């Protein structure tokens, strides 16, 4: 029974509706230097449910639906799926903090794509038939938008993919 993926999609939609058009809420709940300056520690979790605009939200939710349903069906244990998604997403946020603090302190990281990249990495390790396509996909979604001049958290994609790959060894 598929229950976790629709709940995650609903949480993303609710957070987007709550924070859309509010710069202050975007800074409060996105992942940025306020984590260090004002101890906004919740950002490592809430940023996974934030999105910059409707296009960003819809693209990520389409990917979450596609891969979330596959993972939920494959694992058959909802707690394992939640563990991979949340722990992988949190680890991706924590590692991304290094980039934010040391390389680009103006960053406000938002989006589910770090956690989604964890799912990509997990599947790439577990299913050799999907591996090449997922590696190409993660590279394309990480770097093609940069070439088009779009701001994108390419590092969160790569970090998440790596964390998902590593988690695949243990789960």
C-alpha positions in Angstrom: 0.0 0.0 0.0 1.4 3.4 -1.1 0.8 5.9 1.8 4.1 7.7 2.5 4.7 9.3 -0.9 1.3 11.1 -1.0 1.9 12.3 2.6 5.3 13.7 1.6 3.8 15.4 -1.4 1.0 16.9 0.7 3.6 18.2 3.2 5.6 19.8 0.4 2.5 21.5 -1.0 1.3 22.7 2.4 4.8 24.2 3.2 4.9 25.9 -0.2 1.4 27.4 0.2 2.4 28.6 3.7 5.6 30.2 2.7 5.0 31.4 -0.9 5.5 35.1 -1.5 7.1 35.6 1.9 10.8 36.5 1.8 11.0 36.4 5.6 9.5 32.9 5.8 11.8 31.8 3.0 14.8 32.9 5.1 13.4 31.4 8.3 12.7 28.0 6.8 15.2 27.7 4.0 18.8 26.5 4.7 21.1 29.5 5.1 23.6 31.2 7.4 20.8 31.9 9.9 21.4 28.3 10.9 24.7 29.5 12.4 23.9 33.1 13.3 20.5 32.7 15.0 20.6 29.0 15.7 17.7 28.2 13.3 18.5 24.5 13.5 15.1 23.4 12.1 16.3 24.6 8.7 18.0 21.3 8.0 14.5 19.7 8.0 12.2 22.5 6.8 14.3 23.4 3.8 13.5 19.9 2.4 9.9 21.1 2.1 10.5 24.6 0.7 10.3 25.4 -3.0 11.2 28.6 -4.9 8.1 28.6 -7.2 5.3 26.4 -8.6 7.6 25.0 -11.3 10.2 24.0 -8.8 7.5 22.4 -6.6 5.8 20.5 -9.5 9.0 19.2 -10.9 10.2 17.9 -7.6 6.8 16.4 -6.7 6.7 14.6 -10.1 10.1 13.0 -9.3 9.0 12.2 -5.7 5.9 10.5 -7.0 7.8 8.5 -9.5 10.7 7.3 -7.3 8.8 7.4 -4.0 6.2 5.0 -5.2 8.9 2.7 -6.6 10.9 2.8 -3.3 7.8 2.3 -1.2 6.8 -0.7 -3.3 10.4 -2.1 -3.3 11.0 -1.8 0.4 7.5 -2.7 1.5 8.4 -1.3 4.9 7.3 2.3 5.3 9.8 3.1 8.2 12.7 2.2 5.9 11.4 4.5 3.2 11.0 7.3 5.8 14.4 6.6 7.1 16.1 6.8 3.7 14.2 10.0 2.8 14.5 11.9 6.0 17.9 10.8 7.3 19.3 11.0 3.8 17.7 14.5 3.3 19.0 15.7 6.7 22.5 14.4 6.0 22.4 16.2 2.7 21.4 19.4 4.4 24.1 19.1 7.0 26.8 18.5 4.4 25.4 21.4 2.3 25.9 23.7 5.2 29.6 23.5 4.5 29.1 24.9 1.0 26.8 27.6 2.4 29.2 28.6 5.2 32.5 28.4 3.4 31.8 29.0 -0.3 28.5 30.9 -0.8 27.1 32.5 2.4 24.4 34.3 0.3 22.7 30.9 -0.5 19.2 30.1 0.7 18.8 26.4 0.0 15.3 25.3 -0.7 13.7 22.2 -2.3 13.2 18.5 -1.9 15.9 17.7 -4.6 18.6 16.8 -2.1 16.3 14.2 -0.5 15.2 13.1 -3.9 18.8 12.7 -5.0 19.2 10.3 -2.0 16.5 8.2 -3.6 18.4 8.3 -7.0 21.6 7.2 -5.3 19.9 4.4 -3.4 18.3 3.1 -6.6 21.5 3.5 -8.6 23.3 1.2 -6.2 20.5 -1.3 -5.8 19.5 -1.6 -9.5 22.3 -2.0 -12.0 19.8 -1.6 -14.8 18.9 1.9 -13.6 22.5 2.9 -12.6 23.7 4.5 -15.8 20.5 6.4 -16.5 20.4 7.7 -12.9 24.0 8.9 -13.0 23.3 10.7 -16.3 20.1 12.2 -14.8 21.8 13.5 -11.7 24.5 15.1 -13.7 22.0 16.6 -16.1 19.7 18.0 -13.4 22.8 19.3 -11.6 24.7 21.1 -14.3 22.4 21.8 -17.3 20.4 24.5 -15.4 23.7 26.1 -14.4 24.7 26.4 -18.1 21.3 28.1 -18.6 22.1 30.6 -15.9 19.7 29.2 -13.3 20.6 29.2 -9.7 20.5 25.5 -8.6 21.9 23.6 -5.6 24.0 21.3 -7.8 26.1 20.4 -4.8 23.0 19.2 -2.8 22.1 16.9 -5.8 25.6 15.3 -5.8 25.8 15.1 -2.0 22.4 13.5 -1.8 23.2 11.0 -4.6 26.4 10.0 -2.8 24.6 9.7 0.6 21.8 7.6 -1.1 24.5 5.3 -2.7 26.2 4.8 0.7 22.8 4.2 2.5 22.1 1.5 -0.1 25.0 -0.5 1.3 23.4 -0.6 4.7 19.7 -0.7 3.8 
